[in-house]
Amino acid sequence: MADARLDHVGLAVADLAAEASWFCSVFGLVRELAQRVEVLDLSIEMLIHPDYGYRVELLHRPGSAAAADGKPGTPAEAALRHGYRHVAFDVADLDAAYDRAVAMGARPVMAPCPSPEPGVRMAFVADPEGNLVELLHRPG
């Protein structure tokens, strides 16, 4: 599958409208489609970046709840749990992106700093529901 490419990441949320608005406002995503899967009582908002084409799929099902172990507060806590624990966005201006995310309601987790990967800078915020979001800048 050498030709496989990432299409989207899915995130189950408590407040579909609020999370969709946040991801659109912070990352410049636009709503691509909204749909219902009636048999599951599931609502879906697919968000897409108009220039880069990646998608974030937000899913909401009434009665859903956070995982029993809760959401990790930091990247170190996330690494103690198996499974997907954050989504990452490569941004042109890390400091501005971090400041914008926080101004739009994100909780600061890790201020912009050098990444363990040489030449890369990174930061972490938690979205309004506590999901970890990594912001990073890869020069060039």
N, CA, C and O atoms as a MOPAC input file, in Angstrom:
PM7 MOZYME 1SCF
protein

 N      0.82200 1    -1.18600 1     0.00000 1
 C      0.00000 1     0.00000 1     0.00000 1
 C      0.86400 1     1.24700 1     0.00000 1
 O      0.59500 1     2.18000 1     0.75600 1
 N      1.86600 1     1.28200 1    -0.80700 1
 C      2.76600 1     2.42900 1    -0.86000 1
 C      2.06800 1     3.68800 1    -1.35900 1
 O      2.57700 1     4.79100 1    -1.16000 1
 N      0.91100 1     3.54400 1    -2.00500 1
 C      0.20300 1     4.71300 1    -2.50200 1
 C     -0.86300 1     5.21900 1    -1.53000 1
 O     -1.59100 1     6.15900 1    -1.85000 1
 N     -0.96300 1     4.60800 1    -0.34400 1
 C     -1.96500 1     5.03400 1     0.64300 1
 C     -1.59200 1     6.39700 1     1.20100 1
 O     -0.41500 1     6.69100 1     1.41000 1
 N     -2.59700 1     7.22500 1     1.44000 1
 C     -2.36800 1     8.52000 1     2.06400 1
 C     -3.46800 1     8.74800 1     3.08900 1
 O     -4.59000 1     8.26900 1     2.92400 1
 N     -3.14900 1     9.46600 1     4.12700 1
 C     -4.12100 1     9.76500 1     5.15800 1
 C     -5.20900 1    10.65400 1     4.58500 1
 O     -4.91900 1    11.67900 1     3.96700 1
 N     -6.46700 1    10.26400 1     4.79000 1
 C     -7.59900 1    11.03600 1     4.29600 1
 C     -8.20300 1    11.89500 1     5.40600 1
 O     -8.43700 1    13.08800 1     5.21000 1
 N     -8.45500 1    11.29600 1     6.56700 1
 C     -9.04000 1    12.05200 1     7.66700 1
 C     -8.77000 1    11.36300 1     8.99000 1
 O     -8.37500 1    10.19800 1     9.04500 1
 N     -8.99300 1    12.11700 1    10.05100 1
 C     -8.95000 1    11.58100 1    11.40200 1
 C    -10.33900 1    11.78600 1    11.97500 1
 O    -10.95400 1    12.82800 1    11.74400 1
 N    -10.84500 1    10.81000 1    12.71900 1
 C    -12.17200 1    10.89200 1    13.32100 1
 C    -12.06600 1    11.16100 1    14.80400 1
 O    -11.19100 1    10.62500 1    15.48400 1
 N    -12.96700 1    11.99900 1    15.30500 1
 C    -12.95700 1    12.37500 1    16.70500 1
 C    -14.39000 1    12.39300 1    17.21600 1
 O    -15.21900 1    13.15800 1    16.72300 1
 N    -14.68400 1    11.55100 1    18.20700 1
 C    -16.00400 1    11.55300 1    18.83300 1
 C    -16.06100 1    12.70100 1    19.83100 1
 O    -15.15400 1    12.86700 1    20.64600 1
 N    -17.12700 1    13.49200 1    19.76600 1
 C    -17.23700 1    14.69900 1    20.58900 1
 C    -18.58800 1    14.76000 1    21.29100 1
 O    -19.54900 1    14.10700 1    20.88400 1
 N    -18.63800 1    15.55700 1    22.35400 1
 C    -19.88000 1    15.75200 1    23.10400 1
 C    -20.75500 1    16.82500 1    22.46100 1
 O    -21.97600 1    16.67700 1    22.41200 1
 N    -20.13800 1    17.91100 1    21.96300 1
 C    -20.88500 1    19.02500 1    21.37700 1
 C    -20.42300 1    19.21900 1    19.94000 1
 O    -19.42600 1    19.89300 1    19.68400 1
 N    -21.14600 1    18.63100 1    19.02100 1
 C    -20.76400 1    18.61400 1    17.60800 1
 C    -20.64600 1    20.02200 1    17.03200 1
 O    -19.65500 1    20.33600 1    16.37200 1
 N    -21.63300 1    20.86600 1    17.26900 1
 C    -21.62200 1    22.21300 1    16.69600 1
 C    -20.46800 1    23.04300 1    17.24700 1
 O    -19.78200 1    23.73100 1    16.49100 1
 N    -20.25100 1    22.98300 1    18.55100 1
 C    -19.18000 1    23.77800 1    19.16000 1
 C    -17.80800 1    23.32500 1    18.68900 1
 O    -16.95800 1    24.16100 1    18.38100 1
 N    -17.57500 1    22.02500 1    18.62500 1
 C    -16.27400 1    21.52800 1    18.17600 1
 C    -16.04700 1    21.83700 1    16.70200 1
 O    -14.93500 1    22.19100 1    16.31100 1
 N    -17.09500 1    21.70700 1    15.87100 1
 C    -16.95700 1    22.03600 1    14.45000 1
 C    -16.59200 1    23.51100 1    14.29100 1
 O    -15.70900 1    23.85300 1    13.50600 1
 N    -17.26200 1    24.37100 1    15.02600 1
 C    -16.95400 1    25.80500 1    14.95000 1
 C    -15.52600 1    26.08800 1    15.38300 1
 O    -14.83600 1    26.90200 1    14.76900 1
 N    -15.07800 1    25.41300 1    16.45000 1
 C    -13.72600 1    25.64400 1    16.94800 1
 C    -12.68000 1    25.22800 1    15.91700 1
 O    -11.77600 1    26.00500 1    15.61100 1
 N    -12.79100 1    24.01200 1    15.37500 1
 C    -11.80700 1    23.54000 1    14.39300 1
 C    -11.83100 1    24.40900 1    13.13100 1
 O    -10.78300 1    24.66000 1    12.53700 1
 N    -13.00900 1    24.86600 1    12.71900 1
 C    -13.08500 1    25.75000 1    11.54700 1
 C    -12.43000 1    27.09700 1    11.83700 1
 O    -11.67400 1    27.61300 1    11.01400 1
 N    -12.71600 1    27.65700 1    12.99000 1
 C    -12.16400 1    28.96600 1    13.34000 1
 C    -10.65800 1    28.93300 1    13.52200 1
 O     -9.95800 1    29.83000 1    13.05300 1
 N    -10.15500 1    27.91600 1    14.19300 1
 C     -8.73200 1    27.86500 1    14.52100 1
 C     -7.87800 1    27.42300 1    13.32600 1
 O     -6.80600 1    27.98300 1    13.09900 1
 N     -8.33400 1    26.43900 1    12.57000 1
 C     -7.49300 1    25.84700 1    11.52200 1
 C     -7.93000 1    26.16900 1    10.10000 1
 O     -7.33800 1    25.66600 1     9.14500 1
 N     -8.95400 1    26.99700 1     9.94700 1
 C     -9.38800 1    27.36300 1     8.60700 1
 C    -10.09200 1    26.25100 1     7.85900 1
 O    -10.17400 1    26.28200 1     6.63100 1
 N    -10.60300 1    25.26500 1     8.58800 1
 C    -11.35500 1    24.19200 1     7.94500 1
 C    -12.73400 1    24.70700 1     7.56500 1
 O    -13.21700 1    25.68900 1     8.12900 1
 N    -13.36300 1    24.04500 1     6.61200 1
 C    -14.73100 1    24.36300 1     6.21900 1
 C    -15.55500 1    23.08500 1     6.26800 1
 O    -15.03600 1    21.97900 1     6.12200 1
 N    -16.84100 1    23.26800 1     6.47400 1
 C    -17.73000 1    22.10600 1     6.52100 1
 C    -17.88000 1    21.53800 1     5.11200 1
 O    -18.29600 1    22.23600 1     4.18700 1
 N    -17.53500 1    20.26100 1     4.96800 1
 C    -17.65600 1    19.60100 1     3.67300 1
 C    -19.00700 1    18.90300 1     3.56600 1
 O    -19.65900 1    18.95400 1     2.52200 1
 N    -19.41800 1    18.26100 1     4.63100 1
 C    -20.71200 1    17.60000 1     4.61500 1
 C    -21.17400 1    17.31700 1     6.03900 1
 O    -20.37200 1    17.17900 1     6.96300 1
 N    -22.46800 1    17.23800 1     6.18300 1
 C    -23.08900 1    16.82600 1     7.44100 1
 C    -24.02000 1    15.67900 1     7.08600 1
 O    -24.74700 1    15.74000 1     6.09400 1
 N    -23.99300 1    14.64900 1     7.89000 1
 C    -24.88000 1    13.52400 1     7.60500 1
 C    -25.32700 1    12.84600 1     8.87300 1
 O    -24.72500 1    13.01100 1     9.93400 1
 N    -26.38800 1    12.08200 1     8.75000 1
 C    -26.93300 1    11.32200 1     9.86600 1
 C    -26.94700 1     9.84700 1     9.49000 1
 O    -27.27100 1     9.48300 1     8.36000 1
 N    -26.59500 1     9.01500 1    10.44600 1
 C    -26.73900 1     7.57100 1    10.30100 1
 C    -27.84200 1     7.20700 1    11.28800 1
 O    -27.58300 1     6.92800 1    12.45900 1
 N    -29.06800 1     7.21500 1    10.79500 1
 C    -30.24300 1     7.06500 1    11.66200 1
 C    -30.21300 1     5.78800 1    12.49100 1
 O    -30.55700 1     5.80600 1    13.67300 1
 N    -29.80800 1     4.68700 1    11.88500 1
 C    -29.82000 1     3.40800 1    12.59400 1
 C    -28.92300 1     3.43500 1    13.83700 1
 O    -29.15300 1     2.67700 1    14.78000 1
 N    -27.91300 1     4.29500 1    13.84500 1
 C    -27.01700 1     4.43300 1    14.99700 1
 C    -27.28500 1     5.70600 1    15.80400 1
 O    -26.64900 1     5.92900 1    16.83400 1
 N    -28.22000 1     6.53900 1    15.34500 1
 C    -28.46900 1     7.85100 1    15.94700 1
 C    -27.15200 1     8.63100 1    16.02700 1
 O    -26.81100 1     9.21100 1    17.05800 1
 N    -26.42800 1     8.62700 1    14.91100 1
 C    -25.09800 1     9.20400 1    14.82900 1
 C    -25.11700 1    10.40700 1    13.88800 1
 O    -25.60800 1    10.31700 1    12.76300 1
 N    -24.57500 1    11.53900 1    14.36000 1
 C    -24.42700 1    12.73400 1    13.52200 1
 C    -22.95300 1    12.91100 1    13.20200 1
 O    -22.08800 1    12.70300 1    14.05200 1
 N    -22.68100 1    13.29900 1    11.95700 1
 C    -21.30200 1    13.44300 1    11.48100 1
 C    -21.14500 1    14.80000 1    10.80200 1
 O    -21.99200 1    15.21400 1    10.01000 1
 N    -20.05500 1    15.48100 1    11.12000 1
 C    -19.63800 1    16.70000 1    10.41100 1
 C    -18.25100 1    16.41200 1     9.85300 1
 O    -17.31400 1    16.15500 1    10.60900 1
 N    -18.12200 1    16.45400 1     8.53700 1
 C    -16.81900 1    16.29200 1     7.90900 1
 C    -16.30200 1    17.67600 1     7.57000 1
 O    -16.93700 1    18.43200 1     6.83400 1
 N    -15.13200 1    17.99900 1     8.11900 1
 C    -14.48500 1    19.28000 1     7.88600 1
 C    -13.28100 1    19.05100 1     6.98100 1
 O    -12.59200 1    18.03900 1     7.10300 1
 N    -13.03200 1    19.98000 1     6.08400 1
 C    -11.90900 1    19.82900 1     5.14600 1
 C    -11.13100 1    21.13300 1     5.07800 1
 O    -11.70000 1    22.21800 1     5.20200 1
 N     -9.82400 1    21.01700 1     4.87900 1
 C     -9.02200 1    22.21100 1     4.65100 1
 C     -9.11700 1    22.52700 1     3.15700 1
 O     -8.79600 1    21.67100 1     2.33300 1
 N     -9.54900 1    23.73500 1     2.79300 1
 C     -9.79400 1    24.04900 1     1.38300 1
 C     -8.54700 1    24.04000 1     0.49500 1
 O     -8.65900 1    23.86200 1    -0.71800 1
 N     -7.37100 1    24.22700 1     1.07700 1
 C     -6.15000 1    24.23700 1     0.27200 1
 C     -5.40900 1    22.91100 1     0.30200 1
 O     -4.88500 1    22.47500 1    -0.72300 1
 N     -5.35700 1    22.26400 1     1.45900 1
 C     -4.53700 1    21.06600 1     1.61400 1
 C     -5.31200 1    19.76600 1     1.48500 1
 O     -4.71300 1    18.71800 1     1.24400 1
 N     -6.62600 1    19.81100 1     1.63900 1
 C     -7.45200 1    18.63800 1     1.39300 1
 C     -7.57000 1    17.64000 1     2.52200 1
 O     -8.29200 1    16.65300 1     2.37700 1
 N     -6.89600 1    17.84800 1     3.64200 1
 C     -7.06800 1    16.89700 1     4.74700 1
 C     -8.40200 1    17.15600 1     5.43500 1
 O     -8.96300 1    18.24900 1     5.34800 1
 N     -8.89700 1    16.12600 1     6.12200 1
 C    -10.20800 1    16.21300 1     6.75400 1
 C    -10.14100 1    15.84100 1     8.23200 1
 O     -9.30800 1    15.04100 1     8.65800 1
 N    -11.04500 1    16.44800 1     8.99900 1
 C    -11.30300 1    16.06400 1    10.37900 1
 C    -12.78200 1    15.70200 1    10.43500 1
 O    -13.64700 1    16.52400 1    10.13000 1
 N    -13.06100 1    14.46400 1    10.82600 1
 C    -14.43900 1    13.98300 1    10.92500 1
 C    -14.86100 1    14.01200 1    12.38900 1
 O    -14.26700 1    13.33300 1    13.22600 1
 N    -15.88600 1    14.79800 1    12.69200 1
 C    -16.41100 1    14.87300 1    14.05000 1
 C    -17.67900 1    14.04300 1    14.12000 1
 O    -18.55600 1    14.15200 1    13.26300 1
 N    -17.76700 1    13.20800 1    15.15400 1
 C    -18.89600 1    12.30100 1    15.30600 1
 C    -19.56500 1    12.52800 1    16.65300 1
 O    -18.89400 1    12.71700 1    17.66800 1
 N    -20.89900 1    12.50700 1    16.65300 1
 C    -21.63000 1    12.65000 1    17.91900 1
 C    -22.79100 1    11.66600 1    17.94900 1
 O    -23.57300 1    11.55600 1    17.00500 1
 N    -22.87200 1    10.96000 1    19.06100 1
 C    -23.97000 1    10.02700 1    19.29200 1
 C    -24.52800 1    10.32000 1    20.68400 1
 O    -23.78400 1    10.25500 1    21.66300 1
 N    -25.82800 1    10.64400 1    20.79800 1
 C    -26.39700 1    10.91700 1    22.11400 1
 C    -26.12300 1     9.77300 1    23.08300 1
 O    -26.19500 1     8.59900 1    22.71900 1
 N    -25.81400 1    10.13100 1    24.30300 1
 C    -25.52300 1     9.12400 1    25.32100 1
 C    -24.06100 1     8.73100 1    25.37600 1
 O    -23.65800 1     7.95300 1    26.24200 1
 N    -23.26200 1     9.26100 1    24.46100 1
 C    -21.83600 1     8.91300 1    24.49300 1
 C    -21.19200 1     9.59200 1    25.69100 1
 O    -21.71200 1    10.57200 1    26.22400 1
 N    -20.05300 1     9.05400 1    26.10200 1
 C    -19.34500 1     9.60700 1    27.26200 1
 C    -17.85100 1     9.49400 1    27.01900 1
 O    -17.39600 1     8.71800 1    26.17900 1
 N    -17.10500 1    10.27400 1    27.76300 1
 C    -15.65100 1    10.19800 1    27.69300 1
 C    -15.20000 1     8.81900 1    28.14500 1
 O    -15.90500 1     8.14400 1    28.89600 1
 N    -14.03300 1     8.40300 1    27.69200 1
 C    -13.46700 1     7.12300 1    28.10600 1
 C    -13.34600 1     7.07800 1    29.62400 1
 O    -13.15500 1     8.10800 1    30.27000 1
 N    -13.45800 1     5.89200 1    30.18200 1
 C    -13.41100 1     5.73200 1    31.63600 1
 C    -12.13300 1     6.30000 1    32.23600 1
 O    -12.13300 1     6.77700 1    33.37000 1
 N    -11.03600 1     6.24900 1    31.47100 1
 C     -9.77000 1     6.76400 1    32.00200 1
 C     -9.61000 1     8.27100 1    31.75400 1
 O     -8.57600 1     8.84700 1    32.09400 1
 N    -10.61700 1     8.90200 1    31.17000 1
 C    -10.57100 1    10.34300 1    30.93200 1
 C     -9.63900 1    10.71200 1    29.80200 1
 O     -9.01200 1     9.84600 1    29.19200 1
 N     -9.55100 1    11.99600 1    29.52800 1
 C     -8.66200 1    12.48800 1    28.47800 1
 C     -7.32100 1    12.85000 1    29.10200 1
 O     -7.27800 1    13.42200 1    30.19100 1
 N     -6.23000 1    12.52100 1    28.42100 1
 C     -4.92600 1    12.87000 1    28.97100 1
 C     -4.74600 1    14.37900 1    29.00700 1
 O     -5.16600 1    15.08200 1    28.08800 1
 N     -4.13200 1    14.86800 1    30.05100 1
 C     -3.91300 1    16.29900 1    30.18400 1
 C     -2.66300 1    16.78600 1    29.49400 1
 O     -2.55400 1    17.96500 1    29.15800 1
 N     -1.70400 1    15.87700 1    29.27700 1
 C     -0.42800 1    16.25600 1    28.66800 1
 C     -0.00100 1    15.17100 1    27.69000 1
 O     -0.52500 1    14.05800 1    27.73700 1
 N      0.95600 1    15.48200 1    26.79100 1
 C      1.47400 1    14.45100 1    25.89200 1
 C      2.08400 1    13.27000 1    26.65600 1
 O      1.97300 1    12.12800 1    26.20900 1
 N      2.72500 1    13.53000 1    27.80000 1
 C      3.32400 1    12.44300 1    28.58400 1
 C      2.25300 1    11.49800 1    29.10700 1
 O      2.44100 1    10.28100 1    29.08400 1
 N      1.12800 1    12.03700 1    29.57800 1
 C      0.02500 1    11.19200 1    30.03700 1
 C     -0.57200 1    10.40300 1    28.87800 1
 O     -0.93900 1     9.23800 1    29.03600 1
 N     -0.66700 1    11.03600 1    27.72300 1
 C     -1.23100 1    10.36100 1    26.55400 1
 C     -0.38600 1     9.15600 1    26.15800 1
 O     -0.92100 1     8.14300 1    25.70900 1
 N      0.93000 1     9.26000 1    26.32100 1
 C      1.82500 1     8.16600 1    25.94200 1
 C      1.68700 1     6.95500 1    26.85900 1
 O      2.20000 1     5.88300 1    26.54200 1
 N      1.01000 1     7.10900 1    27.97800 1
 C      0.78700 1     5.98000 1    28.88700 1
 C     -0.43000 1     5.14800 1    28.50000 1
 O     -0.68600 1     4.11100 1    29.11200 1
 N     -1.18000 1     5.58300 1    27.50000 1
 C     -2.40300 1     4.89000 1    27.09000 1
 C     -2.26200 1     4.41600 1    25.64800 1
 O     -1.69200 1     5.12000 1    24.81400 1
 N     -2.77200 1     3.24500 1    25.35900 1
 C     -2.75900 1     2.73300 1    23.99200 1
 C     -3.85600 1     3.42600 1    23.18700 1
 O     -4.85800 1     3.86600 1    23.75000 1
 N     -3.67100 1     3.52100 1    21.89200 1
 C     -4.67700 1     4.10600 1    21.00900 1
 C     -4.29200 1     5.51000 1    20.58100 1
 O     -3.26800 1     6.04900 1    21.00200 1
 N     -5.13000 1     6.09100 1    19.73500 1
 C     -4.88700 1     7.44200 1    19.24100 1
 C     -5.13700 1     8.43600 1    20.35600 1
 O     -6.15900 1     8.36900 1    21.03800 1
 N     -4.19700 1     9.36800 1    20.54600 1
 C     -4.32100 1    10.29300 1    21.65900 1
 C     -4.18500 1    11.76200 1    21.28400 1
 O     -4.39600 1    12.62400 1    22.13700 1
 N     -3.83900 1    12.07900 1    20.03300 1
 C     -3.82400 1    13.48000 1    19.62100 1
 C     -3.83300 1    13.57100 1    18.10600 1
 O     -3.54000 1    12.60400 1    17.40200 1
 N     -4.17000 1    14.74100 1    17.62900 1
 C     -4.08500 1    15.04300 1    16.20800 1
 C     -3.07600 1    16.18300 1    16.08300 1
 O     -2.99600 1    17.03900 1    16.96300 1
 N     -2.30800 1    16.19700 1    14.99300 1
 C     -1.26100 1    17.20700 1    14.82300 1
 C     -1.48000 1    17.98100 1    13.53600 1
 O     -1.85800 1    17.41700 1    12.50900 1
 N     -1.23500 1    19.29100 1    13.61000 1
 C     -1.34200 1    20.17800 1    12.45800 1
 C     -0.00300 1    20.87500 1    12.25300 1
 O      0.55100 1    21.45700 1    13.18600 1
 N      0.51800 1    20.81400 1    11.02200 1
 C      1.72800 1    21.54700 1    10.64900 1
 C      1.28900 1    22.95400 1    10.27300 1
 O      0.43400 1    23.12700 1     9.40500 1
 N      1.86400 1    23.95100 1    10.91500 1
 C      1.45900 1    25.34500 1    10.70100 1
 C      2.66100 1    26.18100 1    10.26500 1
 O      3.80500 1    25.85200 1    10.58100 1
 N      2.39300 1    27.25300 1     9.54400 1
 C      3.46900 1    28.11100 1     9.04200 1
 C      4.09200 1    28.95800 1    10.15200 1
 O      5.30400 1    29.17100 1    10.16100 1
 N      3.27100 1    29.44200 1    11.08800 1
 C      3.75200 1    30.30200 1    12.17000 1
 C      3.28300 1    29.69000 1    13.49100 1
 O      2.15200 1    29.91400 1    13.92100 1
 N      4.15300 1    28.92500 1    14.12200 1
 C      3.78800 1    28.18700 1    15.33200 1
 C      3.31400 1    29.10400 1    16.44900 1
 O      2.28800 1    28.83500 1    17.07400 1
 N      4.03800 1    30.17200 1    16.70800 1
 C      3.67000 1    31.06200 1    17.80900 1
 C      2.29400 1    31.68600 1    17.57900 1
 O      1.48600 1    31.75500 1    18.50500 1
 N      2.02400 1    32.13700 1    16.36800 1
 C      0.72900 1    32.74400 1    16.05400 1
 C     -0.39000 1    31.70400 1    16.14000 1
 O     -1.47500 1    32.00100 1    16.64000 1
 N     -0.13400 1    30.50100 1    15.65900 1
 C     -1.15500 1    29.45100 1    15.71300 1
 C     -1.48100 1    29.07900 1    17.15300 1
 O     -2.64800 1    28.90200 1    17.50300 1
 N     -0.46100 1    28.96100 1    17.98100 1
 C     -0.66300 1    28.64900 1    19.39700 1
 C     -1.48000 1    29.75400 1    20.07600 1
 O     -2.44700 1    29.47300 1    20.78400 1
 N     -1.08300 1    31.00900 1    19.85400 1
 C     -1.80300 1    32.13500 1    20.44900 1
 C     -3.25200 1    32.17800 1    19.97800 1
 O     -4.15400 1    32.44600 1    20.77200 1
 N     -3.48200 1    31.91500 1    18.69700 1
 C     -4.85400 1    31.92300 1    18.15000 1
 C     -5.68500 1    30.81200 1    18.77400 1
 O     -6.82800 1    31.04400 1    19.16600 1
 N     -5.13200 1    29.61400 1    18.87100 1
 C     -5.87800 1    28.49400 1    19.46000 1
 C     -6.27500 1    28.81400 1    20.90200 1
 O     -7.41300 1    28.56900 1    21.30200 1
 N     -5.34700 1    29.35600 1    21.67300 1
 C     -5.63500 1    29.70200 1    23.07000 1
 C     -6.68200 1    30.82000 1    23.13300 1
 O     -7.59400 1    30.77400 1    23.95900 1
 N     -6.55100 1    31.81000 1    22.26900 1
 C     -7.52700 1    32.90700 1    22.24600 1
 C     -8.92300 1    32.41800 1    21.87500 1
 O     -9.92500 1    33.02200 1    22.26000 1
 N     -8.98100 1    31.31700 1    21.12300 1
 C    -10.26700 1    30.75600 1    20.69300 1
 C    -10.78500 1    29.69200 1    21.65800 1
 O    -11.71900 1    28.96400 1    21.32100 1
 N    -10.20000 1    29.58800 1    22.84800 1
 C    -10.75100 1    28.69700 1    23.86500 1
 C     -9.96900 1    27.43700 1    24.15400 1
 O    -10.40800 1    26.62800 1    24.97200 1
 N     -8.82900 1    27.23500 1    23.51800 1
 C     -8.00700 1    26.06600 1    23.82400 1
 C     -7.31500 1    26.25900 1    25.16900 1
 O     -7.02800 1    27.38600 1    25.57400 1
 N     -7.05400 1    25.16400 1    25.84900 1
 C     -6.28000 1    25.20100 1    27.09600 1
 C     -4.81100 1    25.02100 1    26.74500 1
 O     -4.46000 1    24.04900 1    26.07600 1
 N     -3.93700 1    25.93700 1    27.18000 1
 C     -2.51200 1    25.75500 1    26.92100 1
 C     -2.00100 1    24.50200 1    27.63300 1
 O     -2.28600 1    24.29500 1    28.81200 1
 N     -1.25800 1    23.68200 1    26.92800 1
 C     -0.67500 1    22.47100 1    27.51200 1
 C      0.84400 1    22.55900 1    27.48600 1
 O      1.49200 1    22.31500 1    28.50400 1
 N      1.42600 1    22.90400 1    26.33300 1
 C      2.87200 1    23.04400 1    26.18400 1
 C      3.13100 1    24.20700 1    25.23400 1
 O      2.75400 1    24.14900 1    24.06400 1
 N      3.76300 1    25.24900 1    25.72500 1
 C      4.06300 1    26.41600 1    24.90100 1
 C      5.03900 1    26.04300 1    23.77900 1
 O      5.75300 1    25.04800 1    23.89600 1
 N      5.07900 1    26.82100 1    22.70100 1
 C      6.00600 1    26.53300 1    21.61000 1
 C      7.43700 1    26.34400 1    22.11400 1
 O      7.95500 1    27.13600 1    22.90200 1
 N      8.05000 1    25.26800 1    21.63100 1
 C      9.40600 1    24.91500 1    22.05400 1
 C     10.03000 1    24.00700 1    20.99900 1
 O      9.33400 1    23.53700 1    20.09900 1
 N     11.34000 1    23.75300 1    21.10000 1
 C     11.96600 1    22.81500 1    20.16400 1
 C     11.40100 1    21.40700 1    20.34600 1
 O     11.15000 1    20.96500 1    21.46700 1
 N     11.21000 1    20.72800 1    19.24700 1
 C     10.76400 1    19.33200 1    19.25200 1
 C     11.97500 1    18.42200 1    19.43400 1
 O     13.10400 1    18.84100 1    19.17400 1
 N     11.76000 1    17.19700 1    19.87100 1
 C     12.88200 1    16.24600 1    19.88300 1
 C     13.42800 1    15.98900 1    18.46900 1
 O     14.57200 1    15.56300 1    18.30900 1
 N     12.60300 1    16.25000 1    17.45400 1
 C     13.02700 1    16.09000 1    16.06600 1
 C     13.83100 1    17.33200 1    15.66100 1
 O     13.29600 1    18.44000 1    15.70000 1
 N     15.07100 1    17.17600 1    15.28200 1
 C     15.92500 1    18.32800 1    14.96500 1
 C     15.29200 1    19.26500 1    13.94000 1
 O     14.76300 1    18.83300 1    12.91600 1
 N     15.36200 1    20.57500 1    14.24800 1
 C     14.87700 1    21.59100 1    13.33700 1
 C     13.38100 1    21.84000 1    13.37000 1
 O     12.89000 1    22.71800 1    12.66200 1
 N     12.64800 1    21.09200 1    14.17200 1
 C     11.19000 1    21.20600 1    14.24500 1
 C     10.81300 1    21.84700 1    15.57400 1
 O     11.42100 1    21.55300 1    16.60300 1
 N      9.81200 1    22.72100 1    15.55400 1
 C      9.25900 1    23.29600 1    16.78700 1
 C      7.85100 1    22.75500 1    16.97400 1
 O      7.17500 1    22.42100 1    16.00100 1
 N      7.41000 1    22.66900 1    18.22300 1
 C      6.09300 1    22.11500 1    18.50300 1
 C      5.45300 1    22.79800 1    19.70000 1
 O      6.11600 1    23.48900 1    20.47400 1
 N      4.14500 1    22.59000 1    19.83400 1
 C      3.36900 1    23.06300 1    20.97700 1
 C      2.15600 1    22.15300 1    21.09800 1
 O      1.79700 1    21.46400 1    20.14300 1
 N      1.52700 1    22.14600 1    22.26300 1
 C      0.29200 1    21.39600 1    22.47300 1
 C     -0.74600 1    22.28500 1    23.12500 1
 O     -0.43100 1    23.09900 1    23.99300 1
 N     -2.00300 1    22.11800 1    22.69400 1
 C     -3.15400 1    22.71400 1    23.34600 1
 C     -4.19500 1    21.59900 1    23.50500 1
 O     -4.08600 1    20.53900 1    22.89000 1
 N     -5.18800 1    21.85700 1    24.33000 1
 C     -6.34100 1    20.96700 1    24.41400 1
 C     -7.53300 1    21.74000 1    23.88200 1
 O     -7.76000 1    22.88100 1    24.28200 1
 N     -8.29900 1    21.13100 1    22.98100 1
 C     -9.47600 1    21.80700 1    22.42800 1
 C    -10.51200 1    22.02300 1    23.53500 1
 O    -10.29700 1    21.56300 1    24.65600 1
 N    -11.61100 1    22.69700 1    23.26300 1
 C    -12.57900 1    22.98300 1    24.32500 1
 C    -13.13400 1    21.74700 1    25.05300 1
 O    -13.65400 1    21.87700 1    26.16100 1
 N    -13.03200 1    20.55900 1    24.45200 1
 C    -13.47400 1    19.33200 1    25.12600 1
 C    -12.32600 1    18.57400 1    25.77100 1
 O    -12.54200 1    17.50900 1    26.35000 1
 N    -11.11200 1    19.09800 1    25.68500 1
 C     -9.96600 1    18.47100 1    26.33400 1
 C     -9.14200 1    17.55100 1    25.46200 1
 O     -8.20100 1    16.93000 1    25.95700 1
 N     -9.46000 1    17.43600 1    24.16400 1
 C     -8.68400 1    16.59300 1    23.25400 1
 C     -7.35700 1    17.27200 1    22.93500 1
 O     -7.32500 1    18.46800 1    22.64300 1
 N     -6.26700 1    16.51700 1    22.98800 1
 C     -4.94900 1    17.08600 1    22.70800 1
 C     -4.77000 1    17.37100 1    21.22200 1
 O     -5.09200 1    16.54300 1    20.36900 1
 N     -4.25400 1    18.55400 1    20.93300 1
 C     -3.96200 1    18.98100 1    19.57000 1
 C     -2.51200 1    19.46300 1    19.55800 1
 O     -2.14300 1    20.37500 1    20.29800 1
 N     -1.70200 1    18.84100 1    18.71400 1
 C     -0.31500 1    19.26400 1    18.55000 1
 C     -0.23000 1    20.24600 1    17.38700 1
 O     -0.83100 1    20.04600 1    16.33200 1
 N      0.51900 1    21.29000 1    17.60600 1
 C      0.84000 1    22.24500 1    16.55200 1
 C      2.32900 1    22.11700 1    16.32000 1
 O      3.10400 1    22.09000 1    17.27600 1
 N      2.74300 1    22.03600 1    15.06900 1
 C      4.16700 1    21.92700 1    14.81100 1
 C      4.52400 1    22.69400 1    13.54900 1
 O      3.68600 1    22.95400 1    12.68600 1
 N      5.80700 1    23.04500 1    13.47700 1
 C      6.30900 1    23.72100 1    12.28400 1
 C      7.55500 1    22.99600 1    11.82200 1
 O      8.54400 1    22.88700 1    12.54600 1
 N      7.48000 1    22.49500 1    10.57200 1
 C      8.60900 1    21.85700 1     9.90900 1
 C      9.12100 1    22.84100 1     8.85400 1
 O      8.46200 1    23.03400 1     7.83200 1
 N     10.25900 1    23.45500 1     9.07300 1
 C     10.75700 1    24.41100 1     8.08000 1
 C     10.94400 1    23.75200 1     6.71400 1
 O     11.30700 1    22.58000 1     6.60900 1
 N     10.68500 1    24.54000 1     5.67500 1
 C     10.88600 1    24.05200 1     4.31200 1
 C      9.78100 1    23.15800 1     3.89600 1
 O      9.78500 1    22.65300 1     2.77300 1

